[in-house]
Amino acid sequence: MLIEQNISLKSYNTFGIDVTASHFVSVSNVEELKHILSLKEYSNKLVLGGGSNMLLTQNFNGLVIHINLKGIEIVSETEDSVLIKAAAGENWHEFVLWCINNNFGGLENLSLIPGNVGTTPIQNIGAYGVEIKDTFESCDAISIENLVIETFKKEDCQFDYRNSIFKNEAKGKYIITNVIFKLSKQNHKLYINYGTIASELEAMNINEPTIQDISKAVIAIRESKLPNPKIIGNSGSFFKNPVVSKVHYNKLLENFNDIPSYPVSDNDVKIPAGWLIEKAGFKGKRFGDYGVHKNQALVLVNYGNAKGSDILNLSVLIQETIKRLFDIYIEAEVNIL
C-alpha cells in the first residue's frame, strides 16, 4: 500500500475530468482501510469508488482513498433464495453478470449501470422498475470516527428514490465495505413492463423471457441510448426525475398536453426529467467540449477535455431553464465535488 503524490484522477471518474489529488492511495482490504483512516496527518480525505456518480470540479488538496476491496461469496442459501456478499470495490455490472450466470435473479434490470457495488446503496440505484432496496439485505460499513464496523439492515438505510441514510445523516461518516443481496434461485419475479423492455424482447423474438434475456434486453436498450463512459465521459443520468403534485401536473397539461407522468401516490406524480430537458431544447446541444447527449437528454457529457466547472455550469443552466418554463426544480443525482 503506497501513498502517491500529485495523481491525476482522470481515469478514476467516468466523466473523465482531469483534476489532481495531492495524495492518493488504493486500499484492497479492511485493515488497510482502517490504517489509512487512522492517519492524522491527512485531515482532508475523499473516498473514491468507481467514480461513476460524481463530478469533480477542482483539484483535491488531501488524501483520496480508492476503495479496491474485492470478493464475491455465497453467505447462505435455501431452495428458493440465496444471500450473496459482494465487496465494495467489485464492478457493479460484472457482479450483476456473475449473478445472472449463476441463475440468481433480482438484479437483471440493473445491468450495465456504471460504478462499483459499494456505492449502490448510497444512491439506491434503480432502472426499469427495480431499485437496490428490492434485493438489499444488509451492508457493512466502517465508521470513519471510531473505525468500528457496523451492519446496516434494510430498515436502517431509510431507502427512498435515489436516496438513503448515507446521503443524509450518515453522509461522510461511513465507508461501505460490502453489501449482501437476497436473490431468487427459482420462480424469478420478472419486471418487463417498464420502459421499452417488452418491445425489446419482442424484437428479439422472445415470448417467455428468462433473467438472462431481460439482462440482454436492458443492455441493448442502454447501449442504444447511453454513451459508453470509456468513449464519451459521462455519469449516466445527471438529474433525478422530479415529483410534483397532481394539481401542478394538471396545470402543466393545459400548455403541454403530451407531458408524461407516472403515479407516485394519490396526490403526486413523477415526471421524466429527460422529457423536460428535451422539451426545453437541450437534447443534443453541444457547447465546445461538453454538452447534452444526442440520444438521452438526462446525460451530460464530456467530449474530450471539458472542465468539471463547464459541466456544472451547464447543469445549472438546465435547472434554471426548467424552473422558468415548468416551475419545476430538477435535482442533480450526481455528487458535485
Summary of the structure (lengths in Angstrom):
residues: 337
radius of gyration: 20.5
end to end distance: 25.4
largest distance: 61.2
contacts: 1079
relative contact order: 0.13
helix: 29%
strand: 28%
